[in-house]
Amino acid sequence: MFRKTHKVDLTAADLAVIESALHTQSKILDVQAGAGGTDAHARLNEVKRVMAQVAHIAPKQEAPARAGGLGVFGMLRRSG
């Protein structure tokens, strides 16, 4: 039941390409599975599992810092 894993040296850009390709593949398989393809349904589940793994190891993009952290309310608080 244990899966053999391998370590691979990938850049953040490489992971983004892989993630995008898996997302596209999941859309295609979703349509095929919806049309009754049992093999497509099994493959879709595999692709979704791998997508989750890639999302877990991919570096997280930092959200841009917002002034005041409260948007319009933060600006109002500063001005008065």
PDB file of N, CA, C and O in Angstrom:
ATOM      1  N   MET A   1       0.819  -1.195   0.000  1.00  0.00           N
ATOM      2  CA  MET A   1       0.000   0.000   0.000  1.00  0.00           C
ATOM      3  C   MET A   1       0.865   1.262   0.000  1.00  0.00           C
ATOM      4  O   MET A   1       0.394   2.346  -0.345  1.00  0.00           O
ATOM      5  N   PHE A   2       2.129   1.112   0.388  1.00  0.00           N
ATOM      6  CA  PHE A   2       2.996   2.276   0.403  1.00  0.00           C
ATOM      7  C   PHE A   2       3.435   2.609  -1.009  1.00  0.00           C
ATOM      8  O   PHE A   2       3.790   1.727  -1.790  1.00  0.00           O
ATOM      9  N   ARG A   3       3.407   3.882  -1.319  1.00  0.00           N
ATOM     10  CA  ARG A   3       3.821   4.322  -2.651  1.00  0.00           C
ATOM     11  C   ARG A   3       5.269   4.767  -2.604  1.00  0.00           C
ATOM     12  O   ARG A   3       5.698   5.451  -1.674  1.00  0.00           O
ATOM     13  N   LYS A   4       6.002   4.373  -3.606  1.00  0.00           N
ATOM     14  CA  LYS A   4       7.386   4.779  -3.698  1.00  0.00           C
ATOM     15  C   LYS A   4       7.423   6.218  -4.193  1.00  0.00           C
ATOM     16  O   LYS A   4       6.825   6.530  -5.223  1.00  0.00           O
ATOM     17  N   THR A   5       8.103   7.083  -3.488  1.00  0.00           N
ATOM     18  CA  THR A   5       8.168   8.488  -3.878  1.00  0.00           C
ATOM     19  C   THR A   5       9.579   8.833  -4.338  1.00  0.00           C
ATOM     20  O   THR A   5      10.549   8.169  -3.973  1.00  0.00           O
ATOM     21  N   HIS A   6       9.670   9.867  -5.133  1.00  0.00           N
ATOM     22  CA  HIS A   6      10.944  10.345  -5.651  1.00  0.00           C
ATOM     23  C   HIS A   6      11.019  11.844  -5.393  1.00  0.00           C
ATOM     24  O   HIS A   6      10.013  12.550  -5.468  1.00  0.00           O
ATOM     25  N   LYS A   7      12.203  12.312  -5.094  1.00  0.00           N
ATOM     26  CA  LYS A   7      12.409  13.747  -4.942  1.00  0.00           C
ATOM     27  C   LYS A   7      12.826  14.323  -6.287  1.00  0.00           C
ATOM     28  O   LYS A   7      13.678  13.766  -6.981  1.00  0.00           O
ATOM     29  N   VAL A   8      12.214  15.444  -6.643  1.00  0.00           N
ATOM     30  CA  VAL A   8      12.493  16.086  -7.917  1.00  0.00           C
ATOM     31  C   VAL A   8      12.816  17.544  -7.645  1.00  0.00           C
ATOM     32  O   VAL A   8      12.203  18.177  -6.785  1.00  0.00           O
ATOM     33  N   ASP A   9      13.770  18.067  -8.373  1.00  0.00           N
ATOM     34  CA  ASP A   9      14.172  19.461  -8.207  1.00  0.00           C
ATOM     35  C   ASP A   9      13.429  20.309  -9.233  1.00  0.00           C
ATOM     36  O   ASP A   9      13.766  20.281 -10.417  1.00  0.00           O
ATOM     37  N   LEU A  10      12.419  21.066  -8.793  1.00  0.00           N
ATOM     38  CA  LEU A  10      11.603  21.887  -9.687  1.00  0.00           C
ATOM     39  C   LEU A  10      11.581  23.328  -9.196  1.00  0.00           C
ATOM     40  O   LEU A  10      11.637  23.595  -7.996  1.00  0.00           O
ATOM     41  N   THR A  11      11.498  24.250 -10.150  1.00  0.00           N
ATOM     42  CA  THR A  11      11.360  25.658  -9.790  1.00  0.00           C
ATOM     43  C   THR A  11       9.886  25.979  -9.562  1.00  0.00           C
ATOM     44  O   THR A  11       9.011  25.175  -9.884  1.00  0.00           O
ATOM     45  N   ALA A  12       9.622  27.141  -9.013  1.00  0.00           N
ATOM     46  CA  ALA A  12       8.234  27.581  -8.811  1.00  0.00           C
ATOM     47  C   ALA A  12       7.520  27.702 -10.157  1.00  0.00           C
ATOM     48  O   ALA A  12       6.328  27.411 -10.256  1.00  0.00           O
ATOM     49  N   ALA A  13       8.241  28.128 -11.186  1.00  0.00           N
ATOM     50  CA  ALA A  13       7.648  28.240 -12.520  1.00  0.00           C
ATOM     51  C   ALA A  13       7.282  26.861 -13.068  1.00  0.00           C
ATOM     52  O   ALA A  13       6.237  26.696 -13.697  1.00  0.00           O
ATOM     53  N   ASP A  14       8.143  25.873 -12.826  1.00  0.00           N
ATOM     54  CA  ASP A  14       7.848  24.503 -13.255  1.00  0.00           C
ATOM     55  C   ASP A  14       6.573  23.996 -12.578  1.00  0.00           C
ATOM     56  O   ASP A  14       5.718  23.393 -13.227  1.00  0.00           O
ATOM     57  N   LEU A  15       6.453  24.239 -11.293  1.00  0.00           N
ATOM     58  CA  LEU A  15       5.264  23.804 -10.553  1.00  0.00           C
ATOM     59  C   LEU A  15       4.008  24.500 -11.066  1.00  0.00           C
ATOM     60  O   LEU A  15       2.937  23.894 -11.119  1.00  0.00           O
ATOM     61  N   ALA A  16       4.137  25.769 -11.443  1.00  0.00           N
ATOM     62  CA  ALA A  16       2.983  26.501 -11.971  1.00  0.00           C
ATOM     63  C   ALA A  16       2.526  25.903 -13.298  1.00  0.00           C
ATOM     64  O   ALA A  16       1.326  25.801 -13.551  1.00  0.00           O
ATOM     65  N   VAL A  17       3.475  25.507 -14.146  1.00  0.00           N
ATOM     66  CA  VAL A  17       3.128  24.881 -15.426  1.00  0.00           C
ATOM     67  C   VAL A  17       2.450  23.538 -15.185  1.00  0.00           C
ATOM     68  O   VAL A  17       1.445  23.225 -15.823  1.00  0.00           O
ATOM     69  N   ILE A  18       2.989  22.749 -14.274  1.00  0.00           N
ATOM     70  CA  ILE A  18       2.405  21.441 -13.953  1.00  0.00           C
ATOM     71  C   ILE A  18       0.997  21.613 -13.398  1.00  0.00           C
ATOM     72  O   ILE A  18       0.077  20.893 -13.785  1.00  0.00           O
ATOM     73  N   GLU A  19       0.835  22.567 -12.492  1.00  0.00           N
ATOM     74  CA  GLU A  19      -0.475  22.814 -11.893  1.00  0.00           C
ATOM     75  C   GLU A  19      -1.494  23.238 -12.950  1.00  0.00           C
ATOM     76  O   GLU A  19      -2.644  22.800 -12.916  1.00  0.00           O
ATOM     77  N   SER A  20      -1.078  24.082 -13.880  1.00  0.00           N
ATOM     78  CA  SER A  20      -1.957  24.536 -14.953  1.00  0.00           C
ATOM     79  C   SER A  20      -2.347  23.379 -15.866  1.00  0.00           C
ATOM     80  O   SER A  20      -3.509  23.253 -16.253  1.00  0.00           O
ATOM     81  N   ALA A  21      -1.379  22.537 -16.209  1.00  0.00           N
ATOM     82  CA  ALA A  21      -1.652  21.390 -17.078  1.00  0.00           C
ATOM     83  C   ALA A  21      -2.601  20.405 -16.401  1.00  0.00           C
ATOM     84  O   ALA A  21      -3.501  19.864 -17.045  1.00  0.00           O
ATOM     85  N   LEU A  22      -2.405  20.173 -15.118  1.00  0.00           N
ATOM     86  CA  LEU A  22      -3.294  19.267 -14.387  1.00  0.00           C
ATOM     87  C   LEU A  22      -4.709  19.834 -14.310  1.00  0.00           C
ATOM     88  O   LEU A  22      -5.686  19.090 -14.392  1.00  0.00           O
ATOM     89  N   HIS A  23      -4.813  21.140 -14.155  1.00  0.00           N
ATOM     90  CA  HIS A  23      -6.127  21.780 -14.104  1.00  0.00           C
ATOM     91  C   HIS A  23      -6.854  21.602 -15.439  1.00  0.00           C
ATOM     92  O   HIS A  23      -8.044  21.288 -15.467  1.00  0.00           O
ATOM     93  N   THR A  24      -6.132  21.803 -16.543  1.00  0.00           N
ATOM     94  CA  THR A  24      -6.710  21.611 -17.870  1.00  0.00           C
ATOM     95  C   THR A  24      -7.131  20.156 -18.073  1.00  0.00           C
ATOM     96  O   THR A  24      -8.208  19.877 -18.599  1.00  0.00           O
ATOM     97  N   GLN A  25      -6.271  19.243 -17.649  1.00  0.00           N
ATOM     98  CA  GLN A  25      -6.577  17.820 -17.801  1.00  0.00           C
ATOM     99  C   GLN A  25      -7.802  17.436 -16.973  1.00  0.00           C
ATOM    100  O   GLN A  25      -8.607  16.609 -17.401  1.00  0.00           O
ATOM    101  N   SER A  26      -7.943  18.032 -15.798  1.00  0.00           N
ATOM    102  CA  SER A  26      -9.106  17.705 -14.958  1.00  0.00           C
ATOM    103  C   SER A  26     -10.399  18.189 -15.603  1.00  0.00           C
ATOM    104  O   SER A  26     -11.436  17.541 -15.464  1.00  0.00           O
ATOM    105  N   LYS A  27     -10.352  19.324 -16.310  1.00  0.00           N
ATOM    106  CA  LYS A  27     -11.541  19.808 -17.017  1.00  0.00           C
ATOM    107  C   LYS A  27     -11.941  18.839 -18.132  1.00  0.00           C
ATOM    108  O   LYS A  27     -13.119  18.523 -18.303  1.00  0.00           O
ATOM    109  N   ILE A  28     -10.949  18.376 -18.882  1.00  0.00           N
ATOM    110  CA  ILE A  28     -11.218  17.435 -19.971  1.00  0.00           C
ATOM    111  C   ILE A  28     -11.802  16.141 -19.421  1.00  0.00           C
ATOM    112  O   ILE A  28     -12.793  15.633 -19.945  1.00  0.00           O
ATOM    113  N   LEU A  29     -11.196  15.611 -18.375  1.00  0.00           N
ATOM    114  CA  LEU A  29     -11.670  14.360 -17.782  1.00  0.00           C
ATOM    115  C   LEU A  29     -13.045  14.520 -17.145  1.00  0.00           C
ATOM    116  O   LEU A  29     -13.837  13.577 -17.132  1.00  0.00           O
ATOM    117  N   ASP A  30     -13.331  15.698 -16.621  1.00  0.00           N
ATOM    118  CA  ASP A  30     -14.639  15.958 -16.027  1.00  0.00           C
ATOM    119  C   ASP A  30     -15.736  15.856 -17.086  1.00  0.00           C
ATOM    120  O   ASP A  30     -16.800  15.291 -16.834  1.00  0.00           O
ATOM    121  N   VAL A  31     -15.470  16.403 -18.265  1.00  0.00           N
ATOM    122  CA  VAL A  31     -16.435  16.316 -19.372  1.00  0.00           C
ATOM    123  C   VAL A  31     -16.600  14.860 -19.813  1.00  0.00           C
ATOM    124  O   VAL A  31     -17.717  14.394 -20.036  1.00  0.00           O
ATOM    125  N   GLN A  32     -15.483  14.153 -19.936  1.00  0.00           N
ATOM    126  CA  GLN A  32     -15.544  12.756 -20.348  1.00  0.00           C
ATOM    127  C   GLN A  32     -16.264  11.899 -19.311  1.00  0.00           C
ATOM    128  O   GLN A  32     -17.058  11.029 -19.667  1.00  0.00           O
ATOM    129  N   ALA A  33     -15.991  12.141 -18.032  1.00  0.00           N
ATOM    130  CA  ALA A  33     -16.652  11.377 -16.969  1.00  0.00           C
ATOM    131  C   ALA A  33     -18.145  11.694 -16.944  1.00  0.00           C
ATOM    132  O   ALA A  33     -18.960  10.814 -16.670  1.00  0.00           O
ATOM    133  N   GLY A  34     -18.508  12.941 -17.226  1.00  0.00           N
ATOM    134  CA  GLY A  34     -19.912  13.330 -17.282  1.00  0.00           C
ATOM    135  C   GLY A  34     -20.661  12.648 -18.421  1.00  0.00           C
ATOM    136  O   GLY A  34     -21.876  12.465 -18.362  1.00  0.00           O
ATOM    137  N   ALA A  35     -19.915  12.276 -19.454  1.00  0.00           N
ATOM    138  CA  ALA A  35     -20.523  11.585 -20.599  1.00  0.00           C
ATOM    139  C   ALA A  35     -20.598  10.076 -20.370  1.00  0.00           C
ATOM    140  O   ALA A  35     -21.003   9.323 -21.256  1.00  0.00           O
ATOM    141  N   GLY A  36     -20.202   9.646 -19.176  1.00  0.00           N
ATOM    142  CA  GLY A  36     -20.331   8.233 -18.841  1.00  0.00           C
ATOM    143  C   GLY A  36     -19.057   7.426 -18.935  1.00  0.00           C
ATOM    144  O   GLY A  36     -19.100   6.197 -18.873  1.00  0.00           O
ATOM    145  N   GLY A  37     -17.932   8.083 -19.082  1.00  0.00           N
ATOM    146  CA  GLY A  37     -16.664   7.354 -19.162  1.00  0.00           C
ATOM    147  C   GLY A  37     -16.178   6.922 -17.790  1.00  0.00           C
ATOM    148  O   GLY A  37     -15.737   7.751 -16.994  1.00  0.00           O
ATOM    149  N   THR A  38     -16.257   5.625 -17.509  1.00  0.00           N
ATOM    150  CA  THR A  38     -15.831   5.137 -16.193  1.00  0.00           C
ATOM    151  C   THR A  38     -14.323   5.235 -16.020  1.00  0.00           C
ATOM    152  O   THR A  38     -13.842   5.524 -14.924  1.00  0.00           O
ATOM    153  N   ASP A  39     -13.574   4.999 -17.093  1.00  0.00           N
ATOM    154  CA  ASP A  39     -12.119   5.151 -17.014  1.00  0.00           C
ATOM    155  C   ASP A  39     -11.747   6.611 -16.770  1.00  0.00           C
ATOM    156  O   ASP A  39     -10.798   6.903 -16.042  1.00  0.00           O
ATOM    157  N   ALA A  40     -12.495   7.522 -17.378  1.00  0.00           N
ATOM    158  CA  ALA A  40     -12.237   8.948 -17.201  1.00  0.00           C
ATOM    159  C   ALA A  40     -12.496   9.356 -15.759  1.00  0.00           C
ATOM    160  O   ALA A  40     -11.783  10.201 -15.218  1.00  0.00           O
ATOM    161  N   HIS A  41     -13.500   8.773 -15.136  1.00  0.00           N
ATOM    162  CA  HIS A  41     -13.819   9.106 -13.743  1.00  0.00           C
ATOM    163  C   HIS A  41     -12.683   8.671 -12.810  1.00  0.00           C
ATOM    164  O   HIS A  41     -12.296   9.412 -11.907  1.00  0.00           O
ATOM    165  N   ALA A  42     -12.159   7.481 -13.033  1.00  0.00           N
ATOM    166  CA  ALA A  42     -11.046   6.986 -12.217  1.00  0.00           C
ATOM    167  C   ALA A  42      -9.803   7.848 -12.438  1.00  0.00           C
ATOM    168  O   ALA A  42      -9.092   8.182 -11.490  1.00  0.00           O
ATOM    169  N   ARG A  43      -9.553   8.200 -13.686  1.00  0.00           N
ATOM    170  CA  ARG A  43      -8.385   9.032 -14.004  1.00  0.00           C
ATOM    171  C   ARG A  43      -8.548  10.435 -13.423  1.00  0.00           C
ATOM    172  O   ARG A  43      -7.577  11.033 -12.960  1.00  0.00           O
ATOM    173  N   LEU A  44      -9.776  10.960 -13.448  1.00  0.00           N
ATOM    174  CA  LEU A  44     -10.053  12.275 -12.869  1.00  0.00           C
ATOM    175  C   LEU A  44      -9.711  12.285 -11.384  1.00  0.00           C
ATOM    176  O   LEU A  44      -9.123  13.245 -10.885  1.00  0.00           O
ATOM    177  N   ASN A  45     -10.074  11.229 -10.685  1.00  0.00           N
ATOM    178  CA  ASN A  45      -9.751  11.144  -9.261  1.00  0.00           C
ATOM    179  C   ASN A  45      -8.241  11.137  -9.034  1.00  0.00           C
ATOM    180  O   ASN A  45      -7.752  11.760  -8.092  1.00  0.00           O
ATOM    181  N   GLU A  46      -7.504  10.438  -9.892  1.00  0.00           N
ATOM    182  CA  GLU A  46      -6.047  10.429  -9.784  1.00  0.00           C
ATOM    183  C   GLU A  46      -5.468  11.822 -10.023  1.00  0.00           C
ATOM    184  O   GLU A  46      -4.588  12.271  -9.289  1.00  0.00           O
ATOM    185  N   VAL A  47      -5.967  12.497 -11.052  1.00  0.00           N
ATOM    186  CA  VAL A  47      -5.473  13.838 -11.372  1.00  0.00           C
ATOM    187  C   VAL A  47      -5.768  14.806 -10.231  1.00  0.00           C
ATOM    188  O   VAL A  47      -4.920  15.627  -9.882  1.00  0.00           O
ATOM    189  N   LYS A  48      -6.956  14.718  -9.653  1.00  0.00           N
ATOM    190  CA  LYS A  48      -7.304  15.600  -8.527  1.00  0.00           C
ATOM    191  C   LYS A  48      -6.399  15.338  -7.323  1.00  0.00           C
ATOM    192  O   LYS A  48      -6.018  16.270  -6.614  1.00  0.00           O
ATOM    193  N   ARG A  49      -6.056  14.070  -7.095  1.00  0.00           N
ATOM    194  CA  ARG A  49      -5.168  13.734  -5.983  1.00  0.00           C
ATOM    195  C   ARG A  49      -3.788  14.351  -6.202  1.00  0.00           C
ATOM    196  O   ARG A  49      -3.201  14.917  -5.280  1.00  0.00           O
ATOM    197  N   VAL A  50      -3.274  14.238  -7.429  1.00  0.00           N
ATOM    198  CA  VAL A  50      -1.964  14.807  -7.740  1.00  0.00           C
ATOM    199  C   VAL A  50      -2.015  16.331  -7.669  1.00  0.00           C
ATOM    200  O   VAL A  50      -1.060  16.960  -7.213  1.00  0.00           O
ATOM    201  N   MET A  51      -3.124  16.931  -8.117  1.00  0.00           N
ATOM    202  CA  MET A  51      -3.274  18.390  -8.034  1.00  0.00           C
ATOM    203  C   MET A  51      -3.188  18.853  -6.590  1.00  0.00           C
ATOM    204  O   MET A  51      -2.576  19.882  -6.301  1.00  0.00           O
ATOM    205  N   ALA A  52      -3.790  18.108  -5.690  1.00  0.00           N
ATOM    206  CA  ALA A  52      -3.750  18.460  -4.269  1.00  0.00           C
ATOM    207  C   ALA A  52      -2.318  18.363  -3.741  1.00  0.00           C
ATOM    208  O   ALA A  52      -1.889  19.203  -2.950  1.00  0.00           O
ATOM    209  N   GLN A  53      -1.590  17.353  -4.173  1.00  0.00           N
ATOM    210  CA  GLN A  53      -0.200  17.216  -3.744  1.00  0.00           C
ATOM    211  C   GLN A  53       0.657  18.358  -4.270  1.00  0.00           C
ATOM    212  O   GLN A  53       1.483  18.905  -3.539  1.00  0.00           O
ATOM    213  N   VAL A  54       0.467  18.718  -5.530  1.00  0.00           N
ATOM    214  CA  VAL A  54       1.242  19.813  -6.115  1.00  0.00           C
ATOM    215  C   VAL A  54       0.903  21.125  -5.413  1.00  0.00           C
ATOM    216  O   VAL A  54       1.795  21.923  -5.122  1.00  0.00           O
ATOM    217  N   ALA A  55      -0.370  21.350  -5.143  1.00  0.00           N
ATOM    218  CA  ALA A  55      -0.778  22.576  -4.447  1.00  0.00           C
ATOM    219  C   ALA A  55      -0.172  22.637  -3.053  1.00  0.00           C
ATOM    220  O   ALA A  55       0.142  23.717  -2.552  1.00  0.00           O
ATOM    221  N   HIS A  56      -0.010  21.480  -2.433  1.00  0.00           N
ATOM    222  CA  HIS A  56       0.541  21.428  -1.080  1.00  0.00           C
ATOM    223  C   HIS A  56       2.031  21.770  -1.069  1.00  0.00           C
ATOM    224  O   HIS A  56       2.508  22.414  -0.134  1.00  0.00           O
ATOM    225  N   ILE A  57       2.776  21.344  -2.102  1.00  0.00           N
ATOM    226  CA  ILE A  57       4.218  21.579  -2.100  1.00  0.00           C
ATOM    227  C   ILE A  57       4.610  22.863  -2.824  1.00  0.00           C
ATOM    228  O   ILE A  57       5.731  23.343  -2.657  1.00  0.00           O
ATOM    229  N   ALA A  58       3.712  23.424  -3.622  1.00  0.00           N
ATOM    230  CA  ALA A  58       4.025  24.648  -4.366  1.00  0.00           C
ATOM    231  C   ALA A  58       4.165  25.816  -3.398  1.00  0.00           C
ATOM    232  O   ALA A  58       3.409  25.917  -2.432  1.00  0.00           O
ATOM    233  N   PRO A  59       5.133  26.699  -3.652  1.00  0.00           N
ATOM    234  CA  PRO A  59       5.292  27.869  -2.777  1.00  0.00           C
ATOM    235  C   PRO A  59       4.045  28.754  -2.836  1.00  0.00           C
ATOM    236  O   PRO A  59       3.485  28.989  -3.907  1.00  0.00           O
ATOM    237  N   LYS A  60       3.635  29.223  -1.707  1.00  0.00           N
ATOM    238  CA  LYS A  60       2.448  30.067  -1.624  1.00  0.00           C
ATOM    239  C   LYS A  60       2.806  31.485  -2.055  1.00  0.00           C
ATOM    240  O   LYS A  60       3.840  32.024  -1.662  1.00  0.00           O
ATOM    241  N   GLN A  61       1.932  32.081  -2.872  1.00  0.00           N
ATOM    242  CA  GLN A  61       2.144  33.460  -3.298  1.00  0.00           C
ATOM    243  C   GLN A  61       1.654  34.373  -2.194  1.00  0.00           C
ATOM    244  O   GLN A  61       0.555  34.203  -1.665  1.00  0.00           O
ATOM    245  N   GLU A  62       2.481  35.337  -1.855  1.00  0.00           N
ATOM    246  CA  GLU A  62       2.108  36.276  -0.809  1.00  0.00           C
ATOM    247  C   GLU A  62       1.133  37.300  -1.365  1.00  0.00           C
ATOM    248  O   GLU A  62       1.315  37.816  -2.467  1.00  0.00           O
ATOM    249  N   ALA A  63       0.099  37.585  -0.589  1.00  0.00           N
ATOM    250  CA  ALA A  63      -0.872  38.601  -0.984  1.00  0.00           C
ATOM    251  C   ALA A  63      -0.235  39.966  -0.787  1.00  0.00           C
ATOM    252  O   ALA A  63       0.508  40.166   0.174  1.00  0.00           O
ATOM    253  N   PRO A  64      -0.513  40.911  -1.683  1.00  0.00           N
ATOM    254  CA  PRO A  64       0.060  42.251  -1.519  1.00  0.00           C
ATOM    255  C   PRO A  64      -0.446  42.893  -0.234  1.00  0.00           C
ATOM    256  O   PRO A  64      -1.619  42.773   0.121  1.00  0.00           O
ATOM    257  N   ALA A  65       0.454  43.569   0.447  1.00  0.00           N
ATOM    258  CA  ALA A  65       0.098  44.217   1.708  1.00  0.00           C
ATOM    259  C   ALA A  65      -0.833  45.391   1.438  1.00  0.00           C
ATOM    260  O   ALA A  65      -0.615  46.177   0.516  1.00  0.00           O
ATOM    261  N   ARG A  66      -1.863  45.494   2.249  1.00  0.00           N
ATOM    262  CA  ARG A  66      -2.813  46.601   2.097  1.00  0.00           C
ATOM    263  C   ARG A  66      -2.548  47.636   3.180  1.00  0.00           C
ATOM    264  O   ARG A  66      -2.232  47.294   4.319  1.00  0.00           O
ATOM    265  N   ALA A  67      -2.679  48.883   2.815  1.00  0.00           N
ATOM    266  CA  ALA A  67      -2.480  49.962   3.771  1.00  0.00           C
ATOM    267  C   ALA A  67      -3.587  49.919   4.818  1.00  0.00           C
ATOM    268  O   ALA A  67      -4.767  50.014   4.482  1.00  0.00           O
ATOM    269  N   GLY A  68      -3.219  49.781   6.048  1.00  0.00           N
ATOM    270  CA  GLY A  68      -4.204  49.789   7.121  1.00  0.00           C
ATOM    271  C   GLY A  68      -4.891  48.455   7.308  1.00  0.00           C
ATOM    272  O   GLY A  68      -5.434  48.192   8.381  1.00  0.00           O
ATOM    273  N   GLY A  69      -4.884  47.616   6.309  1.00  0.00           N
ATOM    274  CA  GLY A  69      -5.461  46.297   6.417  1.00  0.00           C
ATOM    275  C   GLY A  69      -6.978  46.268   6.425  1.00  0.00           C
ATOM    276  O   GLY A  69      -7.568  45.190   6.507  1.00  0.00           O
ATOM    277  N   LEU A  70      -7.627  47.425   6.341  1.00  0.00           N
ATOM    278  CA  LEU A  70      -9.078  47.455   6.401  1.00  0.00           C
ATOM    279  C   LEU A  70      -9.698  48.108   5.181  1.00  0.00           C
ATOM    280  O   LEU A  70     -10.886  48.430   5.195  1.00  0.00           O
ATOM    281  N   GLY A  71      -8.927  48.310   4.135  1.00  0.00           N
ATOM    282  CA  GLY A  71      -9.470  48.891   2.911  1.00  0.00           C
ATOM    283  C   GLY A  71      -9.954  50.308   3.122  1.00  0.00           C
ATOM    284  O   GLY A  71      -9.227  51.131   3.679  1.00  0.00           O
ATOM    285  N   VAL A  72     -11.177  50.614   2.685  1.00  0.00           N
ATOM    286  CA  VAL A  72     -11.738  51.955   2.781  1.00  0.00           C
ATOM    287  C   VAL A  72     -11.854  52.387   4.239  1.00  0.00           C
ATOM    288  O   VAL A  72     -11.600  53.546   4.565  1.00  0.00           O
ATOM    289  N   PHE A  73     -12.235  51.465   5.114  1.00  0.00           N
ATOM    290  CA  PHE A  73     -12.382  51.810   6.515  1.00  0.00           C
ATOM    291  C   PHE A  73     -11.060  52.204   7.148  1.00  0.00           C
ATOM    292  O   PHE A  73     -11.019  53.084   8.008  1.00  0.00           O
ATOM    293  N   GLY A  74      -9.980  51.560   6.730  1.00  0.00           N
ATOM    294  CA  GLY A  74      -8.653  51.912   7.219  1.00  0.00           C
ATOM    295  C   GLY A  74      -8.258  53.305   6.777  1.00  0.00           C
ATOM    296  O   GLY A  74      -7.630  54.043   7.536  1.00  0.00           O
ATOM    297  N   MET A  75      -8.627  53.681   5.531  1.00  0.00           N
ATOM    298  CA  MET A  75      -8.316  55.017   5.045  1.00  0.00           C
ATOM    299  C   MET A  75      -9.136  56.060   5.783  1.00  0.00           C
ATOM    300  O   MET A  75      -8.629  57.138   6.094  1.00  0.00           O
ATOM    301  N   LEU A  76     -10.389  55.756   6.066  1.00  0.00           N
ATOM    302  CA  LEU A  76     -11.225  56.696   6.814  1.00  0.00           C
ATOM    303  C   LEU A  76     -10.703  56.898   8.221  1.00  0.00           C
ATOM    304  O   LEU A  76     -10.730  58.009   8.749  1.00  0.00           O
ATOM    305  N   ARG A  77     -10.234  55.834   8.820  1.00  0.00           N
ATOM    306  CA  ARG A  77      -9.731  55.930  10.184  1.00  0.00           C
ATOM    307  C   ARG A  77      -8.496  56.805  10.259  1.00  0.00           C
ATOM    308  O   ARG A  77      -8.306  57.528  11.237  1.00  0.00           O
ATOM    309  N   ARG A  78      -7.646  56.750   9.229  1.00  0.00           N
ATOM    310  CA  ARG A  78      -6.445  57.564   9.213  1.00  0.00           C
ATOM    311  C   ARG A  78      -6.755  59.044   8.989  1.00  0.00           C
ATOM    312  O   ARG A  78      -6.073  59.916   9.527  1.00  0.00           O
ATOM    313  N   SER A  79      -7.783  59.318   8.197  1.00  0.00           N
ATOM    314  CA  SER A  79      -8.045  60.700   7.829  1.00  0.00           C
ATOM    315  C   SER A  79      -8.853  61.447   8.887  1.00  0.00           C
ATOM    316  O   SER A  79      -8.950  62.673   8.832  1.00  0.00           O
ATOM    317  N   GLY A  80      -9.411  60.757   9.808  1.00  0.00           N
ATOM    318  CA  GLY A  80     -10.219  61.532  10.730  1.00  0.00           C
ATOM    319  C   GLY A  80     -10.459  60.815  11.945  1.00  0.00           C
ATOM    320  O   GLY A  80     -11.130  61.326  12.842  1.00  0.00           O
TER     321      GLY A  80
END
